[in-house]
Amino acid sequence: MPLSVNPETIETTETEPELDQVWKVIVLNDPVNLMNYVVMVFRKVFGYGEQKAIKHMKEVHELGKSILWTGEREQAESYVFQLQKWRLQAVLEKDD
Amino acid sequence: MIDFQIQVDPRILQAILPELEKTFGKASRTSGVSFACPNPLDEDFVEAWESGLKEEFLNDRKVLARLLRNPKFKHGYVEVQDDEVEELLRSLTELRITLREDSLKELTDEDLEKGEVELEKKKSSVRIGYFAYIVMAEIQEKLIAECS
C-alpha cells in the first residue's frame, strides 16, 4: 500500500524556523568529572534542587546522557555555553 | 579565604609538581576548544562561541596558576579567595582532562571511573600522572565540600 502523505504537514515542518522549535540541552558522560562536581554544576547552572541534580547526574553516569532542559533555542544555547564553561560535554538537539 | 591541607605523602606531592606544571603549560598552550559549538555552520557564531570559552578558560587558569605558584602548595596547603573557588574548580577539571588525554591516555575510561589502576604494572610517567589526577580530584572534593 502506498504511503499517504499530507502535503500541509510537510510544508509546515520544512518552513518552521529553527528558533521556534523546542531544543534539548543534553549532557554527555565523561570519565573525568567527579559526581559531586556534576551535581554542583547542575545546581548552579539550572538552579535545580539537590535531588533533581543527583537524578540527572545518575542518568548521565548510568545511561551516558541526560536531558537537562528543553525550551527555546536562545536559552538552550546559553545553558550549553555555561555547561561547557564548566568543562562538561553539553550539546543541543532538536526536540522531536 | 578558603584554606586547607591535602592529605598526601610529601614525596608524592614533590613528584607530581613538575607534572602539574607541565600539564598546566600544555593546557594553556593548546587551549583548543574541544567542545561542540551548537551552530557549527555559522562561522561568526563559532568564532564568538570559541572566543567566549577561551576567555573564560583563561580567567580560570589565572587562579590555578596562583595556586601552583604559591610556595605553601608544595607542602600541601591550598589557599584560594572565596570569590575564586569556581574558577579554581573549573581549571582543576581542565587540568584533569589534560592529564587524562596526555599522561593517562593508555588507561581505559573504566579504569579511571572505578579507580582500578594497577600502578605497579605501569611506567613511571603514568604513575605520576595518575597521582596528579587523584590529588587534583581530592582538592576539588574539598573545595566542593567547603562550598556546600
gemmi code that builds the backbone of each chain (N, CA, C; Angstrom):
import gemmi

chains = {
    "A": [
        ("MET", (0.854, -1.198, 0.000), (0.000, 0.000, 0.000), (0.890, 1.249, 0.000)),
        ("PRO", (0.611, 2.200, -0.921), (1.440, 3.416, -0.918), (1.189, 4.255, 0.331)),
        ("LEU", (2.225, 4.904, 0.755), (2.076, 5.767, 1.937), (1.309, 7.016, 1.561)),
        ("SER", (0.402, 7.411, 2.383), (-0.302, 8.671, 2.124), (0.349, 9.776, 2.946)),
        ("VAL", (0.669, 10.861, 2.269), (1.363, 11.965, 2.940), (0.536, 13.236, 2.819)),
        ("ASN", (0.389, 13.915, 3.907), (-0.341, 15.171, 3.896), (0.620, 16.308, 3.549)),
        ("PRO", (0.467, 16.933, 2.367), (1.405, 17.992, 1.949), (1.453, 19.157, 2.941)),
        ("GLU", (0.361, 19.425, 3.588), (0.350, 20.558, 4.534), (1.301, 20.297, 5.700)),
        ("THR", (1.357, 19.033, 6.095), (2.235, 18.677, 7.215), (3.694, 18.911, 6.832)),
        ("ILE", (4.033, 18.475, 5.621), (5.417, 18.630, 5.159), (5.777, 20.113, 5.092)),
        ("GLU", (4.885, 20.895, 4.502), (5.187, 22.316, 4.341), (5.410, 22.976, 5.699)),
        ("THR", (4.558, 22.652, 6.657), (4.677, 23.256, 7.990), (6.026, 22.900, 8.612)),
        ("THR", (6.402, 21.619, 8.487), (7.646, 21.163, 9.106), (8.860, 21.824, 8.458)),
        ("GLU", (8.837, 21.915, 7.121), (10.027, 22.414, 6.421), (10.212, 23.919, 6.580)),
        ("THR", (9.129, 24.630, 6.766), (9.274, 26.081, 6.811), (9.348, 26.624, 8.235)),
        ("GLU", (9.151, 25.760, 9.197), (9.165, 26.232, 10.582), (10.566, 26.718, 10.951)),
        ("PRO", (10.706, 27.953, 11.343), (12.051, 28.440, 11.694), (12.615, 27.670, 12.892)),
        ("GLU", (13.924, 27.444, 12.848), (14.547, 26.671, 13.929), (14.353, 27.346, 15.278)),
        ("LEU", (14.309, 28.675, 15.244), (14.196, 29.390, 16.517), (12.866, 29.111, 17.216)),
        ("ASP", (11.845, 28.732, 16.415), (10.537, 28.471, 17.009), (10.421, 27.054, 17.546)),
        ("GLN", (11.415, 26.226, 17.251), (11.325, 24.836, 17.689), (11.775, 24.703, 19.147)),
        ("VAL", (11.484, 23.520, 19.670), (11.915, 23.232, 21.038), (13.247, 22.497, 20.974)),
        ("TRP", (14.162, 22.901, 21.833), (15.510, 22.337, 21.840), (15.806, 21.671, 23.176)),
        ("LYS", (16.638, 20.635, 23.082), (17.026, 19.899, 24.294), (18.486, 20.210, 24.637)),
        ("VAL", (18.734, 20.472, 25.890), (20.107, 20.603, 26.384), (20.494, 19.252, 26.979)),
        ("ILE", (21.506, 18.631, 26.373), (21.902, 17.275, 26.770), (23.332, 17.285, 27.296)),
        ("VAL", (23.544, 16.619, 28.413), (24.908, 16.459, 28.945), (25.325, 15.007, 28.750)),
        ("LEU", (26.526, 14.836, 28.203), (27.061, 13.501, 27.931), (28.021, 13.077, 29.035)),
        ("ASN", (28.122, 11.774, 29.210), (29.013, 11.242, 30.251), (30.483, 11.462, 29.875)),
        ("ASP", (31.303, 11.631, 30.876), (32.751, 11.643, 30.661), (33.401, 10.984, 31.875)),
        ("PRO", (34.598, 10.424, 31.688), (35.195, 9.657, 32.785), (35.935, 10.523, 33.795)),
        ("VAL", (36.029, 11.807, 33.540), (36.896, 12.660, 34.357), (36.150, 13.340, 35.499)),
        ("ASN", (35.026, 13.943, 35.191), (34.382, 14.788, 36.201), (33.797, 13.996, 37.373)),
        ("LEU", (34.015, 14.524, 38.549), (33.531, 13.891, 39.779), (32.010, 14.022, 39.856)),
        ("MET", (31.386, 13.024, 40.481), (29.921, 13.038, 40.576), (29.421, 14.276, 41.317)),
        ("ASN", (30.071, 14.596, 42.433), (29.568, 15.757, 43.183), (29.870, 17.081, 42.474)),
        ("TYR", (30.885, 17.060, 41.599), (31.155, 18.241, 40.766), (29.996, 18.439, 39.782)),
        ("VAL", (29.585, 17.340, 39.146), (28.495, 17.422, 38.160), (27.201, 17.876, 38.844)),
        ("VAL", (26.926, 17.333, 40.022), (25.725, 17.745, 40.772), (25.794, 19.239, 41.077)),
        ("MET", (26.952, 19.689, 41.523), (27.111, 21.110, 41.853), (26.875, 21.987, 40.618)),
        ("VAL", (27.418, 21.569, 39.475), (27.246, 22.367, 38.248), (25.778, 22.424, 37.847)),
        ("PHE", (25.083, 21.298, 37.909), (23.655, 21.301, 37.548), (22.867, 22.245, 38.458)),
        ("ARG", (23.222, 22.255, 39.723), (22.521, 23.141, 40.666), (22.814, 24.601, 40.343)),
        ("LYS", (24.077, 24.893, 40.028), (24.448, 26.291, 39.756), (23.850, 26.784, 38.443)),
        ("VAL", (23.936, 25.960, 37.413), (23.513, 26.414, 36.078), (21.991, 26.471, 35.952)),
        ("PHE", (21.316, 25.425, 36.446), (19.867, 25.350, 36.249), (19.061, 25.729, 37.492)),
        ("GLY", (19.751, 25.887, 38.611), (19.051, 26.199, 39.851), (18.270, 25.014, 40.395)),
        ("TYR", (18.638, 23.812, 39.990), (17.928, 22.619, 40.456), (18.204, 22.363, 41.934)),
        ("GLY", (17.237, 21.717, 42.589), (17.450, 21.243, 43.945), (18.399, 20.045, 43.919)),
        ("GLU", (18.888, 19.673, 45.092), (19.903, 18.620, 45.145), (19.395, 17.298, 44.562)),
        ("GLN", (18.176, 16.909, 44.915), (17.676, 15.606, 44.458), (17.532, 15.556, 42.941)),
        ("LYS", (17.036, 16.631, 42.366), (16.875, 16.679, 40.904), (18.243, 16.652, 40.217)),
        ("ALA", (19.176, 17.388, 40.796), (20.524, 17.406, 40.222), (21.167, 16.014, 40.311)),
        ("ILE", (20.964, 15.338, 41.423), (21.519, 13.981, 41.586), (20.880, 13.029, 40.584)),
        ("LYS", (19.572, 13.152, 40.381), (18.871, 12.294, 39.418), (19.486, 12.446, 38.017)),
        ("HIS", (19.713, 13.676, 37.611), (20.298, 13.904, 36.280), (21.749, 13.405, 36.223)),
        ("MET", (22.487, 13.611, 37.316), (23.871, 13.123, 37.338), (23.895, 11.601, 37.172)),
        ("LYS", (22.965, 10.909, 37.846), (22.928, 9.446, 37.739), (22.543, 9.007, 36.327)),
        ("GLU", (21.656, 9.751, 35.699), (21.293, 9.430, 34.308), (22.512, 9.551, 33.409)),
        ("VAL", (23.250, 10.634, 33.597), (24.461, 10.831, 32.784), (25.424, 9.667, 33.000)),
        ("HIS", (25.610, 9.318, 34.261), (26.593, 8.288, 34.613), (26.155, 6.896, 34.130)),
        ("GLU", (24.873, 6.590, 34.299), (24.394, 5.229, 34.015), (23.916, 5.055, 32.575)),
        ("LEU", (23.330, 6.092, 32.004), (22.776, 5.969, 30.650), (23.649, 6.632, 29.586)),
        ("GLY", (24.662, 7.369, 30.034), (25.558, 8.023, 29.081), (25.152, 9.444, 28.744)),
        ("LYS", (23.911, 9.802, 29.048), (23.480, 11.180, 28.797), (22.199, 11.476, 29.555)),
        ("SER", (21.917, 12.762, 29.677), (20.677, 13.173, 30.331), (20.201, 14.473, 29.688)),
        ("ILE", (18.877, 14.558, 29.526), (18.295, 15.814, 29.023), (18.057, 16.710, 30.233)),
        ("LEU", (18.794, 17.812, 30.257), (18.723, 18.691, 31.425), (17.634, 19.735, 31.327)),
        ("TRP", (17.308, 20.103, 30.098), (16.362, 21.207, 29.932), (15.824, 21.180, 28.513)),
        ("THR", (14.600, 21.600, 28.318), (14.059, 21.781, 26.966), (13.398, 23.152, 26.894)),
        ("GLY", (13.485, 23.757, 25.706), (12.870, 25.073, 25.558), (13.407, 25.789, 24.348)),
        ("GLU", (13.309, 27.106, 24.385), (13.670, 27.883, 23.199), (15.181, 27.912, 22.975)),
        ("ARG", (15.501, 28.112, 21.711), (16.895, 27.977, 21.261), (17.877, 28.895, 22.013)),
        ("GLU", (17.507, 30.148, 22.152), (18.459, 31.108, 22.716), (18.848, 30.735, 24.144)),
        ("GLN", (17.844, 30.373, 24.930), (18.126, 29.984, 26.325), (18.920, 28.678, 26.358)),
        ("ALA", (18.573, 27.773, 25.442), (19.278, 26.484, 25.392), (20.762, 26.707, 25.074)),
        ("GLU", (21.038, 27.605, 24.123), (22.437, 27.913, 23.793), (23.168, 28.477, 25.012)),
        ("SER", (22.481, 29.320, 25.740), (23.099, 29.907, 26.931), (23.454, 28.819, 27.957)),
        ("TYR", (22.545, 27.868, 28.121), (22.826, 26.770, 29.065), (24.010, 25.916, 28.590)),
        ("VAL", (24.035, 25.625, 27.279), (25.145, 24.814, 26.754), (26.473, 25.540, 26.972)),
        ("PHE", (26.479, 26.838, 26.738), (27.709, 27.612, 26.934), (28.165, 27.528, 28.395)),
        ("GLN", (27.210, 27.715, 29.306), (27.565, 27.667, 30.730), (28.102, 26.287, 31.130)),
        ("LEU", (27.473, 25.238, 30.608), (27.932, 23.877, 30.932), (29.322, 23.625, 30.362)),
        ("GLN", (29.557, 24.096, 29.151), (30.892, 23.912, 28.563), (31.936, 24.736, 29.317)),
        ("LYS", (31.519, 25.885, 29.814), (32.431, 26.693, 30.642), (32.904, 25.878, 31.849)),
        ("TRP", (32.007, 25.024, 32.358), (32.364, 24.147, 33.484), (33.026, 22.853, 33.000)),
        ("ARG", (33.352, 22.801, 31.722), (34.044, 21.654, 31.079), (33.194, 20.387, 31.065)),
        ("LEU", (31.879, 20.554, 31.006), (31.028, 19.386, 30.785), (30.734, 19.269, 29.294)),
        ("GLN", (30.566, 18.038, 28.835), (30.256, 17.811, 27.426), (28.752, 18.016, 27.240)),
        ("ALA", (28.394, 19.190, 26.770), (26.984, 19.518, 26.593), (26.698, 19.794, 25.125)),
        ("VAL", (25.563, 19.309, 24.651), (25.169, 19.521, 23.256), (23.704, 19.943, 23.202)),
        ("LEU", (23.361, 20.467, 22.017), (21.998, 20.938, 21.774), (21.387, 20.031, 20.703)),
        ("GLU", (20.156, 19.607, 20.932), (19.463, 18.790, 19.916), (18.035, 19.274, 19.781)),
        ("LYS", (17.511, 19.128, 18.552), (16.092, 19.451, 18.364), (15.249, 18.439, 19.125)),
        ("ASP", (14.167, 18.940, 19.696), (13.252, 18.040, 20.390), (12.240, 17.520, 19.381)),
        ("ASP", (12.272, 16.219, 19.148), (11.314, 15.634, 18.195), (9.984, 15.409, 18.874)),
    ],
    "B": [
        ("MET", (38.560, 33.760, 52.511), (39.648, 32.859, 52.087), (39.335, 31.425, 52.524)),
        ("ILE", (39.487, 30.513, 51.608), (39.360, 29.088, 51.942), (40.765, 28.512, 51.949)),
        ("ASP", (41.096, 27.815, 53.024), (42.405, 27.175, 53.055), (42.318, 25.841, 53.774)),
        ("PHE", (43.044, 24.880, 53.270), (43.089, 23.550, 53.877), (44.371, 22.864, 53.419)),
        ("GLN", (44.651, 21.747, 54.071), (45.834, 20.977, 53.679), (45.376, 19.625, 53.140)),
        ("ILE", (45.904, 19.234, 52.005), (45.535, 17.937, 51.453), (46.375, 16.842, 52.109)),
        ("GLN", (45.746, 15.688, 52.277), (46.405, 14.559, 52.918), (47.127, 13.725, 51.862)),
        ("VAL", (48.361, 14.060, 51.648), (49.125, 13.323, 50.641), (50.582, 13.247, 51.086)),
        ("ASP", (51.187, 12.111, 50.835), (52.592, 11.900, 51.177), (53.428, 12.999, 50.497)),
        ("PRO", (54.260, 13.715, 51.293), (55.068, 14.801, 50.710), (55.929, 14.350, 49.535)),
        ("ARG", (56.349, 13.079, 49.551), (57.173, 12.587, 48.431), (56.357, 12.512, 47.147)),
        ("ILE", (55.085, 12.141, 47.302), (54.211, 12.097, 46.117), (53.968, 13.509, 45.600)),
        ("LEU", (53.741, 14.419, 46.544), (53.495, 15.810, 46.142), (54.698, 16.370, 45.381)),
        ("GLN", (55.896, 16.102, 45.903), (57.109, 16.586, 45.216), (57.227, 15.968, 43.826)),
        ("ALA", (56.812, 14.713, 43.724), (56.941, 14.022, 42.431), (55.965, 14.560, 41.393)),
        ("ILE", (54.778, 14.983, 41.855), (53.766, 15.390, 40.864), (53.851, 16.870, 40.492)),
        ("LEU", (54.560, 17.663, 41.292), (54.600, 19.109, 40.999), (55.103, 19.415, 39.580)),
        ("PRO", (56.217, 18.784, 39.153), (56.659, 19.065, 37.764), (55.619, 18.620, 36.742)),
        ("GLU", (54.929, 17.513, 37.025), (53.891, 17.034, 36.106), (52.743, 18.042, 36.008)),
        ("LEU", (52.399, 18.619, 37.160), (51.324, 19.615, 37.164), (51.720, 20.846, 36.362)),
        ("GLU", (52.958, 21.290, 36.561), (53.440, 22.454, 35.818), (53.424, 22.169, 34.310)),
        ("LYS", (53.917, 20.980, 33.958), (53.983, 20.604, 32.544), (52.571, 20.535, 31.942)),
        ("THR", (51.675, 19.905, 32.666), (50.309, 19.730, 32.147), (49.578, 21.060, 32.080)),
        ("PHE", (49.821, 21.902, 33.081), (49.199, 23.232, 33.063), (49.679, 24.008, 31.831)),
        ("GLY", (50.993, 23.934, 31.565), (51.544, 24.617, 30.403), (50.940, 24.088, 29.117)),
        ("LYS", (50.772, 22.786, 29.060), (50.199, 22.179, 27.849), (48.754, 22.624, 27.657)),
        ("ALA", (47.992, 22.604, 28.739), (46.581, 23.022, 28.647), (46.495, 24.479, 28.195)),
        ("SER", (47.397, 25.308, 28.699), (47.371, 26.729, 28.361), (47.777, 26.963, 26.914)),
        ("ARG", (48.776, 26.194, 26.464), (49.274, 26.397, 25.100), (48.277, 25.909, 24.060)),
        ("THR", (47.769, 24.732, 24.273), (46.866, 24.183, 23.257), (45.564, 24.980, 23.258)),
        ("SER", (45.000, 25.160, 24.423), (43.795, 25.972, 24.633), (42.751, 25.823, 23.533)),
        ("GLY", (42.853, 24.740, 22.787), (41.841, 24.500, 21.765), (40.505, 24.197, 22.416)),
        ("VAL", (39.483, 24.760, 21.848), (38.163, 24.498, 22.408), (37.656, 23.197, 21.804)),
        ("SER", (37.598, 22.173, 22.607), (37.195, 20.863, 22.095), (35.717, 20.599, 22.339)),
        ("PHE", (35.000, 21.637, 22.728), (33.576, 21.464, 22.996), (32.770, 21.836, 21.753)),
        ("ALA", (31.678, 21.112, 21.561), (30.893, 21.271, 20.336), (30.083, 22.563, 20.365)),
        ("CYS", (30.322, 23.395, 19.350), (29.506, 24.601, 19.194), (28.135, 24.173, 18.655)),
        ("PRO", (27.052, 24.695, 19.210), (25.735, 24.228, 18.771), (25.329, 24.680, 17.378)),
        ("ASN", (26.103, 25.567, 16.755), (25.741, 26.028, 15.411), (26.994, 26.037, 14.539)),
        ("PRO", (27.527, 24.839, 14.204), (28.851, 24.753, 13.573), (28.918, 25.315, 12.157)),
        ("LEU", (27.783, 25.526, 11.510), (27.808, 26.012, 10.123), (27.898, 27.535, 10.033)),
        ("ASP", (27.672, 28.188, 11.133), (27.721, 29.656, 11.158), (29.093, 30.089, 11.676)),
        ("GLU", (29.965, 30.510, 10.755), (31.356, 30.798, 11.129), (31.465, 31.896, 12.194)),
        ("ASP", (30.652, 32.933, 12.039), (30.700, 34.031, 13.011), (30.273, 33.551, 14.394)),
        ("PHE", (29.244, 32.710, 14.386), (28.762, 32.180, 15.656), (29.826, 31.302, 16.315)),
        ("VAL", (30.461, 30.458, 15.499), (31.508, 29.566, 16.038), (32.653, 30.397, 16.623)),
        ("GLU", (33.039, 31.446, 15.885), (34.141, 32.290, 16.352), (33.794, 32.955, 17.690)),
        ("ALA", (32.574, 33.480, 17.776), (32.155, 34.136, 19.024), (32.074, 33.129, 20.163)),
        ("TRP", (31.572, 31.937, 19.841), (31.424, 30.885, 20.854), (32.793, 30.487, 21.409)),
        ("GLU", (33.705, 30.211, 20.486), (35.030, 29.733, 20.909), (35.823, 30.821, 21.621)),
        ("SER", (35.720, 32.055, 21.135), (36.481, 33.116, 21.813), (35.898, 33.371, 23.208)),
        ("GLY", (34.580, 33.211, 23.335), (33.965, 33.357, 24.657), (34.466, 32.299, 25.626)),
        ("LEU", (34.521, 31.064, 25.153), (35.011, 29.979, 26.021), (36.493, 30.169, 26.354)),
        ("LYS", (37.279, 30.571, 25.342), (38.713, 30.758, 25.592), (38.952, 31.823, 26.658)),
        ("GLU", (38.165, 32.878, 26.595), (38.303, 33.946, 27.595), (37.977, 33.418, 28.998)),
        ("GLU", (36.914, 32.626, 29.080), (36.553, 32.039, 30.369), (37.671, 31.121, 30.871)),
        ("PHE", (38.193, 30.306, 29.961), (39.242, 29.351, 30.352), (40.494, 30.094, 30.837)),
        ("LEU", (40.814, 31.196, 30.156), (41.989, 31.985, 30.530), (41.835, 32.545, 31.949)),
        ("ASN", (40.666, 33.079, 32.227), (40.410, 33.611, 33.576), (40.526, 32.513, 34.630)),
        ("ASP", (39.994, 31.341, 34.313), (40.072, 30.221, 35.256), (41.522, 29.837, 35.541)),
        ("ARG", (42.320, 29.797, 34.454), (43.715, 29.351, 34.610), (44.545, 30.301, 35.467)),
        ("LYS", (44.190, 31.574, 35.464), (44.948, 32.528, 36.285), (44.874, 32.141, 37.756)),
        ("VAL", (43.720, 31.665, 38.185), (43.557, 31.280, 39.593), (44.357, 30.015, 39.893)),
        ("LEU", (44.328, 29.061, 38.971), (45.109, 27.841, 39.175), (46.603, 28.161, 39.178)),
        ("ALA", (47.016, 29.074, 38.319), (48.436, 29.447, 38.277), (48.875, 30.002, 39.625)),
        ("ARG", (48.006, 30.821, 40.239), (48.356, 31.381, 41.563), (48.509, 30.263, 42.590)),
        ("LEU", (47.636, 29.271, 42.514), (47.734, 28.155, 43.470), (49.044, 27.395, 43.269)),
        ("LEU", (49.345, 27.067, 42.026), (50.541, 26.257, 41.762), (51.825, 27.011, 42.124)),
        ("ARG", (51.781, 28.342, 42.032), (52.992, 29.139, 42.325), (53.073, 29.547, 43.790)),
        ("ASN", (52.034, 29.276, 44.537), (52.065, 29.602, 45.966), (53.065, 28.668, 46.662)),
        ("PRO", (54.078, 29.222, 47.357), (55.097, 28.372, 47.992), (54.510, 27.358, 48.977)),
        ("LYS", (53.351, 27.677, 49.544), (52.739, 26.739, 50.505), (52.195, 25.490, 49.820)),
        ("PHE", (51.913, 25.606, 48.512), (51.279, 24.476, 47.832), (52.181, 23.241, 47.827)),
        ("LYS", (53.492, 23.464, 47.742), (54.373, 22.290, 47.696), (54.419, 21.550, 49.032)),
        ("HIS", (53.821, 22.175, 50.049), (53.681, 21.479, 51.336), (52.247, 20.974, 51.540)),
        ("GLY", (51.451, 21.070, 50.506), (50.100, 20.516, 50.562), (49.020, 21.496, 50.978)),
        ("TYR", (49.400, 22.782, 51.126), (48.401, 23.768, 51.542), (47.728, 24.397, 50.310)),
        ("VAL", (46.408, 24.448, 50.393), (45.625, 25.065, 49.315), (44.989, 26.325, 49.874)),
        ("GLU", (45.240, 27.439, 49.201), (44.630, 28.710, 49.600), (43.958, 29.327, 48.382)),
        ("VAL", (42.712, 29.732, 48.560), (42.007, 30.375, 47.442), (41.012, 31.390, 48.013)),
        ("GLN", (40.892, 32.500, 47.308), (39.908, 33.505, 47.727), (38.499, 32.946, 47.525)),
        ("ASP", (37.581, 33.359, 48.398), (36.200, 32.858, 48.306), (35.595, 33.076, 46.922)),
        ("ASP", (35.884, 34.238, 46.330), (35.251, 34.543, 45.048), (36.013, 33.967, 43.851)),
        ("GLU", (36.990, 33.106, 44.129), (37.723, 32.480, 43.023), (37.625, 30.953, 43.053)),
        ("VAL", (36.763, 30.448, 43.922), (36.642, 28.993, 44.068), (36.124, 28.356, 42.774)),
        ("GLU", (35.127, 28.988, 42.158), (34.558, 28.390, 40.941), (35.603, 28.323, 39.827)),
        ("GLU", (36.385, 29.394, 39.691), (37.435, 29.404, 38.666), (38.441, 28.276, 38.922)),
        ("LEU", (38.783, 28.103, 40.210), (39.749, 27.055, 40.541), (39.169, 25.671, 40.252)),
        ("LEU", (37.910, 25.462, 40.611), (37.284, 24.163, 40.334), (37.308, 23.853, 38.839)),
        ("ARG", (36.964, 24.850, 38.032), (36.915, 24.618, 36.584), (38.310, 24.354, 36.013)),
        ("SER", (39.299, 25.112, 36.494), (40.634, 24.921, 35.927), (41.252, 23.609, 36.403)),
        ("LEU", (40.868, 23.163, 37.593), (41.325, 21.842, 38.037), (40.718, 20.755, 37.146)),
        ("THR", (39.474, 20.952, 36.752), (38.855, 19.997, 35.829), (39.611, 19.980, 34.508)),
        ("GLU", (39.960, 21.169, 34.007), (40.710, 21.223, 32.756), (42.047, 20.499, 32.885)),
        ("LEU", (42.689, 20.690, 34.033), (43.977, 20.025, 34.262), (43.794, 18.504, 34.254)),
        ("ARG", (42.731, 18.036, 34.892), (42.482, 16.584, 34.945), (42.136, 16.050, 33.555)),
        ("ILE", (41.390, 16.832, 32.780), (41.070, 16.396, 31.412), (42.361, 16.288, 30.597)),
        ("THR", (43.244, 17.268, 30.764), (44.513, 17.246, 30.015), (45.392, 16.075, 30.455)),
        ("LEU", (45.420, 15.811, 31.770), (46.168, 14.644, 32.260), (45.609, 13.360, 31.645)),
        ("ARG", (44.278, 13.286, 31.593), (43.639, 12.084, 31.068), (44.006, 11.878, 29.582)),
        ("GLU", (44.068, 12.991, 28.837), (44.329, 12.904, 27.398), (45.817, 12.747, 27.091)),
        ("ASP", (46.651, 13.046, 28.068), (48.093, 13.038, 27.819), (48.768, 11.886, 28.574)),
        ("SER", (49.065, 12.091, 29.839), (49.801, 11.082, 30.610), (49.013, 9.785, 30.794)),
        ("LEU", (47.687, 9.888, 30.819), (46.872, 8.721, 31.162), (46.132, 8.148, 29.955)),
        ("LYS", (46.605, 8.461, 28.752), (45.828, 8.043, 27.574), (45.802, 6.528, 27.399)),
        ("GLU", (46.760, 5.819, 28.007), (46.742, 4.362, 27.845), (45.743, 3.680, 28.795)),
        ("LEU", (45.197, 4.426, 29.733), (44.203, 3.851, 30.645), (42.812, 3.920, 30.011)),
        ("THR", (41.960, 2.973, 30.394), (40.599, 2.998, 29.875), (39.727, 3.906, 30.741)),
        ("ASP", (38.601, 4.327, 30.158), (37.652, 5.130, 30.930), (37.189, 4.357, 32.166)),
        ("GLU", (36.988, 3.061, 31.979), (36.513, 2.221, 33.085), (37.542, 2.189, 34.221)),
        ("ASP", (38.824, 2.064, 33.858), (39.891, 2.086, 34.874), (39.790, 3.357, 35.716)),
        ("LEU", (39.628, 4.475, 35.020), (39.617, 5.759, 35.716), (38.359, 5.929, 36.564)),
        ("GLU", (37.219, 5.541, 36.018), (35.966, 5.734, 36.755), (35.920, 4.870, 38.006)),
        ("LYS", (36.451, 3.641, 37.890), (36.421, 2.741, 39.048), (37.642, 2.912, 39.943)),
        ("GLY", (38.643, 3.629, 39.456), (39.861, 3.808, 40.248), (40.649, 2.520, 40.383)),
        ("GLU", (40.444, 1.603, 39.409), (41.128, 0.302, 39.478), (42.309, 0.289, 38.514)),
        ("VAL", (43.362, 0.955, 38.907), (44.547, 1.035, 38.059), (45.685, 0.276, 38.741)),
        ("GLU", (46.240, -0.708, 38.046), (47.347, -1.485, 38.615), (48.645, -0.717, 38.389)),
        ("LEU", (48.917, 0.171, 39.327), (50.024, 1.112, 39.137), (51.384, 0.434, 39.028)),
        ("GLU", (51.549, -0.673, 39.769), (52.867, -1.321, 39.766), (53.236, -1.842, 38.379)),
        ("LYS", (52.220, -2.022, 37.526), (52.490, -2.515, 36.166), (52.656, -1.373, 35.163)),
        ("LYS", (52.514, -0.170, 35.646), (52.581, 0.976, 34.734), (53.935, 1.660, 34.814)),
        ("LYS", (54.294, 2.333, 33.716), (55.565, 3.057, 33.734), (55.460, 4.299, 34.614)),
        ("SER", (56.622, 4.839, 34.959), (56.690, 5.946, 35.923), (55.828, 7.136, 35.501)),
        ("SER", (55.844, 7.481, 34.220), (55.100, 8.670, 33.776), (53.594, 8.496, 34.009)),
        ("VAL", (53.108, 7.269, 33.848), (51.683, 7.012, 34.075), (51.375, 7.073, 35.574)),
        ("ARG", (52.269, 6.521, 36.364), (52.043, 6.544, 37.823), (51.985, 7.983, 38.328)),
        ("ILE", (52.938, 8.790, 37.886), (52.962, 10.195, 38.330), (51.716, 10.928, 37.829)),
        ("GLY", (51.366, 10.689, 36.575), (50.167, 11.321, 36.028), (48.921, 10.919, 36.800)),
        ("TYR", (48.868, 9.660, 37.192), (47.694, 9.182, 37.922), (47.628, 9.804, 39.318)),
        ("PHE", (48.777, 9.866, 39.981), (48.783, 10.519, 41.307), (48.356, 11.986, 41.191)),
        ("ALA", (48.858, 12.660, 40.161), (48.466, 14.064, 39.958), (46.956, 14.161, 39.749)),
        ("TYR", (46.431, 13.248, 38.973), (44.991, 13.208, 38.668), (44.172, 13.025, 39.957)),
        ("ILE", (44.653, 12.130, 40.816), (43.938, 11.832, 42.070), (44.047, 13.007, 43.055)),
        ("VAL", (45.236, 13.591, 43.146), (45.421, 14.704, 44.091), (44.567, 15.906, 43.671)),
        ("MET", (44.510, 16.167, 42.360), (43.657, 17.277, 41.892), (42.182, 16.992, 42.206)),
        ("ALA", (41.806, 15.724, 42.109), (40.419, 15.356, 42.454), (40.158, 15.586, 43.942)),
        ("GLU", (41.167, 15.284, 44.774), (40.983, 15.490, 46.215), (40.791, 16.979, 46.517)),
        ("ILE", (41.562, 17.815, 45.833), (41.398, 19.268, 46.037), (39.983, 19.689, 45.620)),
        ("GLN", (39.530, 19.165, 44.491), (38.163, 19.504, 44.054), (37.115, 19.059, 45.084)),
        ("GLU", (37.290, 17.845, 45.599), (36.338, 17.332, 46.599), (36.278, 18.258, 47.807)),
        ("LYS", (37.445, 18.682, 48.267), (37.483, 19.540, 49.461), (36.874, 20.911, 49.161)),
        ("LEU", (37.152, 21.435, 47.981), (36.585, 22.745, 47.618), (35.061, 22.670, 47.544)),
        ("ILE", (34.553, 21.586, 46.949), (33.095, 21.436, 46.832), (32.478, 21.301, 48.227)),
        ("ALA", (33.153, 20.546, 49.091), (32.649, 20.399, 50.469), (32.638, 21.748, 51.189)),
        ("GLU", (33.670, 22.536, 50.944), (33.743, 23.860, 51.586), (32.612, 24.765, 51.092)),
        ("CYS", (32.260, 24.615, 49.822), (31.233, 25.484, 49.233), (29.830, 25.097, 49.679)),
        ("SER", (29.628, 23.830, 49.997), (28.251, 23.371, 50.194), (27.881, 23.303, 51.657)),
    ],
}
model = gemmi.Model(1)
for chain_id, residues in chains.items():
    chain = gemmi.Chain(chain_id)
    for i, (resn, *xyz) in enumerate(residues, 1):
        res = gemmi.Residue()
        res.name, res.seqid = resn, gemmi.SeqId(i, " ")
        for name, pos in zip(("N", "CA", "C"), xyz):
            atom = gemmi.Atom()
            atom.name, atom.element = name, gemmi.Element(name[0])
            atom.pos, atom.b_iso = gemmi.Position(*pos), 0.0
            res.add_atom(atom)
        chain.add_residue(res)
    model.add_chain(chain)
structure = gemmi.Structure()
structure.add_model(model)
structure.setup_entities()
